[in-house]
Amino acid sequence: MLNGETLETLLAGTIPHQRHGNHELLFALARRVKALEMGQPGPLGEAELQAIFSVWHDRANGYLRSDQTWDEYFFEFTEALGDVQKPGGNALVDVAWQAISTTSAPLPPEAELVKDGRLKKLVALCHLLQMLAGDEPFYLACRTVQRLFNLKTHEQAAVW
């Protein structure tokens, strides 16, 4: 089951704050869920998807159409999941971080090239980000690595 931090990472920036933005925000949520799933052994189950969506629905309630039910919005969300071609979103690195931090999936073989457990985790993060990017390059800022690993300086992150 998802922990609270992972759920908040998924939901960040996907809750509507005005009317008529629900479809795009549900698709953004679906992209984040797909990114999370790529870092796990398998896709999220129906109960987990409903739990994520229920929190989204509760928080979005003041901006949802009154003529559309919970089920209709959930169908829209699951349809969006099926339509996602490129997982991600604005918080892609944070979603990928949560994915590798909350799973017991094996590390990529490249992680054996380093000894430090933190560096192994960084290798796993980069591996997942590359999987999400496909043939395109991915961007990972030194200050983001500094934040994720609680390093004293971004220069140390650059060395990593």
Beta strands, then each sheet from edge to edge (+ up, - down):
end
